[in-house]
């Protein structure tokens, strides 16, 4: 029979604690990487939603600018986008252009997205006569949030 001396007692307990520590640190590292990936993919998704709101705002403004260009006023007629009237329309404010229009349009199934649009006409000296800029966001119009994501689209002609 083999006898253990006093120096070998507790080796199994020490080895077990060391092995559990290594496995636990690996699990925490993998969980940390997974959490960062989830946050990153969520941010990319919200950025796409904000871009689609900005693109929809540009398309709506382009359509109504073409339709109402002969009537002179941008908000002439029944101005509606996505079945919604413009929010906070500001007509004729001076943003370095004699003819400027600014408004917001809600988008999405429950109006959970927003596009803030600025249209400037009769711009001189820049090589184009009309500028439309749409800033889409992933939150409803008029709300603020630390998780707000904005994307912008600009059209000139």
C-alpha positions in Angstrom: 0.0 0.0 0.0 1.0 3.5 -0.8 0.9 6.1 1.9 0.6 9.9 1.3 2.8 12.2 3.1 1.6 15.5 4.5 2.7 17.6 1.4 0.3 15.8 -0.9 -2.9 16.3 1.1 -5.2 18.8 -0.5 -3.7 18.6 -4.0 -7.0 17.4 -5.5 -8.9 20.3 -3.9 -6.4 22.8 -5.3 -6.5 21.2 -8.7 -10.3 21.3 -8.7 -10.4 25.0 -7.7 -7.8 25.9 -10.4 -9.8 23.9 -13.1 -13.1 25.5 -12.1 -11.5 29.0 -12.2 -10.2 28.5 -15.7 -13.5 27.2 -17.0 -15.4 30.1 -15.3 -13.1 32.7 -16.8 -13.6 31.2 -20.3 -17.4 31.2 -19.8 -17.3 34.9 -18.7 -15.2 35.8 -21.7 -17.5 34.1 -24.1 -20.5 35.7 -22.5 -18.9 39.2 -22.7 -18.2 38.7 -26.4 -21.7 37.5 -27.1 -23.2 40.5 -25.3 -21.1 42.9 -27.4 -22.2 41.2 -30.6 -25.9 41.5 -29.6 -25.6 45.2 -28.9 -23.7 45.7 -32.2 -26.4 43.9 -34.2 -29.2 45.8 -32.5 -27.4 49.1 -33.2 -27.1 48.2 -36.9 -30.8 47.3 -37.1 -31.8 50.6 -35.6 -29.5 52.4 -38.0 -31.2 50.7 -40.9 -34.6 51.8 -39.6 -33.4 55.4 -39.3 -32.0 55.3 -42.9 -35.3 53.9 -44.2 -37.2 56.8 -42.5 -34.8 59.3 -44.0 -35.2 57.8 -47.5 -39.0 57.7 -47.2 -38.9 61.4 -46.1 -36.7 62.3 -49.2 -39.1 60.4 -51.5 -42.1 62.2 -50.1 -40.5 65.6 -50.3 -39.3 65.0 -53.9 -42.8 63.9 -54.9 -44.5 66.9 -53.4 -41.8 69.3 -54.7 -42.4 68.0 -58.3 -46.2 68.1 -57.9 -46.4 71.5 -56.3 -43.5 73.2 -58.1 -45.8 75.1 -60.5 -48.1 76.3 -57.7 -45.3 78.0 -55.8 -46.0 76.9 -52.3 -44.7 73.5 -51.1 -47.6 72.8 -48.8 -50.2 73.6 -51.4 -53.0 71.0 -51.6 -53.4 68.0 -49.4 -49.8 67.3 -48.3 -49.7 63.8 -46.8 -47.0 61.2 -46.5 -47.7 57.7 -45.3 -51.2 58.9 -44.6 -49.9 61.5 -42.1 -49.9 65.3 -42.5 -46.6 67.2 -41.8 -45.8 68.0 -38.1 -44.5 71.4 -37.2 -44.4 72.8 -40.8 -42.3 75.9 -41.0 -42.7 77.8 -44.3 -40.5 80.6 -45.6 -37.9 80.7 -42.8 -34.6 82.1 -43.8 -31.9 79.4 -44.0 -29.8 81.2 -46.7 -32.6 80.6 -49.2 -35.5 82.7 -50.1 -37.8 79.7 -50.1 -37.3 77.2 -47.3 -39.7 74.6 -45.9 -39.1 72.5 -42.8 -41.3 69.8 -41.4 -41.4 66.3 -39.8 -43.3 63.2 -41.0 -43.9 60.1 -38.9 -43.3 56.7 -40.5 -43.8 53.1 -39.7 -46.7 50.9 -38.7 -47.4 52.7 -35.5 -45.6 56.0 -36.4 -42.5 54.8 -34.4 -40.0 56.4 -36.9 -39.6 60.1 -37.8 -38.1 62.0 -40.7 -37.2 65.7 -40.3 -37.1 67.4 -43.7 -35.7 70.7 -44.9 -36.3 71.8 -48.4 -34.5 74.9 -49.8 -35.3 76.3 -53.2 -33.7 79.1 -55.3 -30.2 78.6 -53.9 -27.8 80.7 -55.9 -24.1 80.2 -56.5 -23.9 76.5 -55.6 -24.6 74.8 -58.9 -28.1 73.6 -58.0 -31.4 75.2 -57.3 -33.1 72.9 -54.9 -31.7 71.1 -51.8 -33.7 68.5 -49.8 -32.2 67.0 -46.6 -34.0 64.3 -44.6 -32.8 63.2 -41.2 -34.5 59.9 -40.2 -34.6 58.7 -36.6 -35.5 55.4 -35.0 -37.8 57.1 -32.4 -41.2 58.9 -32.9 -41.3 62.5 -33.8 -41.0 64.9 -30.8 -39.5 62.3 -28.5 -35.9 62.1 -27.1 -34.0 59.0 -26.1 -30.4 58.2 -25.3 -30.8 55.3 -27.8 -31.8 57.6 -30.7 -30.1 56.8 -34.0 -30.1 59.3 -36.9 -29.3 58.8 -40.6 -29.3 61.6 -43.1 -30.0 61.7 -46.9 -29.4 64.8 -49.1 -30.6 65.4 -52.6 -29.7 68.4 -54.8 -31.0 69.2 -58.3 
